[in-house]
Amino acid sequence: MEGILEIRTVSEGGVLAIKGVKSQYYISMSRSGILQGKKEYSDSCNFKEVFLENFYTAYMSEKWSKNGKDVFVSLSQKGRPLRGKKTRKENIASHFIPRMCKEDDRTSA
C-alpha cells in the first residue's frame, strides 16, 4: 500500500501538520498516544520535525508527552501505527525520509 502525505508548516519552530493527499485526513495523536485520522485540523495534529544524526526525520507530538518523555509517530513493519507511549526517536519505526513528489503523483494518489 502506498500513500502520499502532505507535510505543511502550521507555526514557527518547526511545527507541522501531516495530511493524506487522497483521504484529506490529518494525522492526529490522542492523549493516550494513539494515531488516528481527523477530517478537521486541531492542535492534536501538530508535530515537531526532529532531524536525526542518521539523516532520517522523526515526528514528535507537539501537544502530548508520556511521563515527561516525547512521543513519536511510528509504524510497525506491517505499516500499522504504534502507540506513542511505546515510541522513542531512536527506534527505526520512528524514522522517515521525506521526499518531494511530482504533481502527477499527487493527482493520481
ChimeraX attribute file (.defattr): number of C-alpha atoms within 10 A of each C-alpha:
attribute: neighborCount
match mode: 1-to-1
recipient: residues
	/A:1	3
	/A:2	5
	/A:3	12
	/A:4	17
	/A:5	22
	/A:6	18
	/A:7	14
	/A:8	13
	/A:9	15
	/A:10	15
	/A:11	10
	/A:12	7
	/A:13	9
	/A:14	14
	/A:15	18
	/A:16	22
	/A:17	24
	/A:18	22
	/A:19	22
	/A:20	16
	/A:21	17
	/A:22	14
	/A:23	13
	/A:24	15
	/A:25	17
	/A:26	24
	/A:27	21
	/A:28	26
	/A:29	27
	/A:30	15
	/A:31	15
	/A:32	13
	/A:33	21
	/A:34	14
	/A:35	22
	/A:36	13
	/A:37	17
	/A:38	16
	/A:39	12
	/A:40	10
	/A:41	16
	/A:42	11
	/A:43	13
	/A:44	19
	/A:45	25
	/A:46	27
	/A:47	27
	/A:48	18
	/A:49	19
	/A:50	15
	/A:51	14
	/A:52	13
	/A:53	7
	/A:54	7
	/A:55	9
	/A:56	14
	/A:57	17
	/A:58	24
	/A:59	24
	/A:60	26
	/A:61	25
	/A:62	20
	/A:63	16
	/A:64	22
	/A:65	17
	/A:66	13
	/A:67	8
	/A:68	7
	/A:69	11
	/A:70	18
	/A:71	27
	/A:72	32
	/A:73	26
	/A:74	26
	/A:75	18
	/A:76	11
	/A:77	9
	/A:78	6
	/A:79	10
	/A:80	10
	/A:81	15
	/A:82	18
	/A:83	18
	/A:84	25
	/A:85	18
	/A:86	12
	/A:87	21
	/A:88	19
	/A:89	20
	/A:90	10
	/A:91	12
	/A:92	15
	/A:93	19
	/A:94	22
	/A:95	23
	/A:96	17
	/A:97	8
	/A:98	12
	/A:99	8
	/A:100	7
	/A:101	11
	/A:102	8
	/A:103	8
	/A:104	8
	/A:105	10
	/A:106	14
	/A:107	9
	/A:108	9
	/A:109	13
